[in-house]
């Protein structure tokens, strides 16, 4: 007699998209799906000239135009008394910062202080401004364009969608900062280097700032901006709300990064470690804000 065996479990085609997606295996193509979401957003940004042209202009102004004008004014200025007065103002810096200033002339010391300490906000303002502009519209924009339904019914899980959107928002701002930082370093060494006596930039504190401190501040800000983008009903509302969120964070990041440059070399590592911890917690909680119902625009909590 043939033994009776239970039929294999069949998937329920009527199950909601979230249930079907959660039952899919999480290994294999998970990273590929996330990268597909990221690549799609980045391709759309590349094709949008009304976005990347202002982005390039913003980076050029902060990293090239303003530093070049100020450093040339300091190193090539004819009125030596003005440079002496500016040099005297360096005494208001903390003792740790004053001990780091190099140069045998007033022009050299002033140029060194401007290049190392004054332009610290550049490394904070540029990536946060560019990335928040992308992140504010990334989720709510899907609903407005009618492509949110495609994402909601795609094989990608909400976590993969969230991480893909996060990376696509982070890359433009941080890439602009890295490229601008390289050009800024070249300008500083070419203009201020002769006045100081040697090429000196980037300093060790700036390496810590760019590679260890700025990324977690950027990730934390984007985690909040993506939450807003998932909850609001229009791109305009998302941009206004992200501005209210990012502005105080820019001030906090600037304060911490400047303090890391002014203080001892260990302080930058400590600030970065704390920022990474906060960013990790915020990113983990931020995944919950992305749901398939919100992508479809039918969630009651939107």
N, C-alpha and C positions, 0 to 999 in steps of 0.2 A: 504494500500500500504506500502510495506516495505521501510523504509528510507534507502537511500544510505549512506553508511559510508565509509570513506577512509580506505584503507588497512593499517595495521600497518607498520611502516617504517622498511625496511629490511637493514641489514648491507651489505655493499659492499664488496664482497670477494676479489675484485681486488684492494682494498685500500692498500697502503703501510703499512708495519709493524708498523711504528710510528703512523699512523693515527688510526689503529685498537687498538693499545695499549692505546692511549690517550683516546679512547672512553670507555674503561673498567672502572668499578667503582673503586674508589681509597680506599674504605674502605674494611674491612674484612680481606683479605689475603695479604694485601700489605706488612706488616712487615714480614710475613712468607716467601714471595718471596725474600725479601731482605736478610733475614737470610739464605735462601737456597743458594743464591749466595755466601754469606760469608762462610757458612759451607763447600761448595764445594771447595773453594780455600784453606781453612785451612786443609782439608783432603789431598789435593794434596801436601801441604807443609809438613805435617806429614810423608807422604810416600816418600818424597824426602830427602834421607839421605845426599846427597851432599849439601843440604841447611842447615838443622837444626844441623848437626854436627859442621860445622864452626860457626854457631850462638851460640851454647852452649860454644864452645871453646873461642869465643870472649868475651862472658859475664864472663866466668871463669877467663880469664886473667885480665880483668879490675876490677872485683869485688872481686876476691879471691887472685890470685897469687901476683899481684903487691902490693896491700895494706898489705898483710901478710908479704912480704919481707921487705917493708919499715918500718912498725910498729915494727916488731921484731928487725930490725937494730937499731931503735931509743931507744926502751925500754931495749934491752939486750946488747947494745954496751959497750965495755970495756973502750974505750977512752973517758973519761968524757969531755975533752977539746973540742972534736969535737961536742958533744952535746951542750956544752955551746955556741959554735960559731953559731950553728944552732938556738939555742934559741935567740941569739942576733938579728938574722935576722927577728925575728917576730916583731921587732919594726917598720919595714917598712909597716906593715899592718895598715889599718885605725884605728883610735882611737876606733870606735864602735866595730871593730873586736877584738882589743886587750882587751877591757873590758870584752869580752865574754870568753876569754881563761881561762880555769880552770887548776888547778894543783899546787902543792906546790914545785915540783922539776922541774929541767930543762927538764928531760926526759918526765915528765907528761905534761908540757905545750907544748912541741914540738909535742908530740904524739897527743894531743888534737887539735892543729892547723892543723896538717896534715890530721887528720881524718875528721874534720869539714869543712875546707876550701880548702885544696889542691885537694881533690878528687871530687870536684864539677863537673869537666868535665866528669867524668864517667857517671853521671846521664843524660848527654846531648848526648855524643858521641854514647853510646851503642844503645839507642832506635832509634835515627835518622839513624844510619848506617844500622841497621837491617831492619827497616821498609822501608827505601828508596830502599833497594835492592829488596824487595818484590814488592813495588809499581811501580818500574820502568818497570817491566816485566808483570804486571798483565793484562793490556789491550792489548798492542801490542803482548804479548804472546798468547792471544786468537786468533789473526789473524794468527800468525805463526803456531799454532797447528791445525788450521782449525776449532776450536770450537767457533769462533766469530759468525759464521752463526747461530749456535744453540742459542746463547744469543740474537742475533738480532731478531730472530723469536719466542723467548720465551714470555710468558705472562708478564714477568717482565718489568716494565717501565725503561727508561734510568736512572731515579732518583734512583730507587731501585737497579739497577746494579751498579751505581756509589757509593752509600752508602755501598752496600755489599762489593765491592772491597776495599773501604776505610777502613772499619772495619777489613777486612781480612789482610790488610797491617799494620794496627796499632797494632793489638793484639800481634803478635810475638815480636815486639820490646818492647812494654810496659810491656808485661808479663815477658820477660827476665829481664827487669829493676826492676820490683817489686820483683821477686824472688832473683835476685842478690842483691838488696838493703837490703832484710831481712838477707841474709847470710853475707853481708858486715857489717851490724849492729852488728851481733853476733860476728864477728871477732874483730871488733873495741872494743867492751865491754870486750871480753875475754883477748885481748892483751894489749890494752891501758887503760882499766878500772882500773886495779890495780895500774898503774903508776899515774893516775889522782886521784885515791882515791875512785871512785865509778863508776857505770855504767852511762854513760852520753849520749849515742847515741841511737836513732836519736834525734837531737835537734828540737825545734819548727820550726826553719827556714827550716830544711830539710823536715819536713812534708809538709810545704807550697810548697817547691820546687817540691817535688815528686807528690803531689796530685793536685796542682793548677797551677804551672808554666810550667812544662814539657809537660803535655797533649796538651795545645793549640799550643805550638811551634811544637809539633809533627804533629798535625792535619793540621796546616798551611803548613808545609813542604810537607806533603803528598798530599795536595790539588794541589800544584804546580807540584809535580812529576806525579800525575795521569793525569794532563793536557798534560804533555810531552808524557806520555805513550800512550795517545789516539791519538796524532798527528804524532809521528814519525813512521817510516816504519820498524824498526828492534829493537830487544831487545838490541843489542850492542849500537845502537844510543841512546836508552832510558837510558841505564846505564851511558853512558858518559854525557848526558845532565843532568841527575839527580845529578851526582857528581858535576857538575858546579853550580847547584842550591843549593844543600844541604850543600856544604862546607861553603859558607858565612853565611848561616842560622845557622850552627853549631856554628860559631864564635859569631854571634849575640846572640844566645840562651845562650852560655857559659858566655858571658859578662853580660847579664841581670841576669842570675841565680846566678853568683858569686857576682854581686852587691847586689842582694837580700839577700845573706848570710852575706855579709860584713856590709850592712846597717841596718837600723832600721827594726823592725818586720813588719811595715806597708808597706814597699817598696815591699816586695814579693807579697802582695795582690794586689798592684797597677800594678806591672808588669804583673801578671797573668791576671788581668781584661782587660788590654789593649791587651794582647796576645789573649784572648778569643774573643774579639771584632774583631780583625783583622782576626783571623781564621774563624769566622763565615761568614764574608763577602767573604773571599776567597773560602770557601766551597760552598757557594751559587752560586758564579760565576763559580766555577769549574764544576758544573753539566752540563753546556752548552757544555763543551768539549766532552762529551760522546754522540755520536749519533749512530743510527743503521747503517748508511752508513759507519761510521768509523769502527764499529765492523766487517762489511762485507769487509772492505778494498776497497771500491769503491768511497769514498768521494774524491772530487777534492782538498779539503783543507788539506788532510793528508800529 
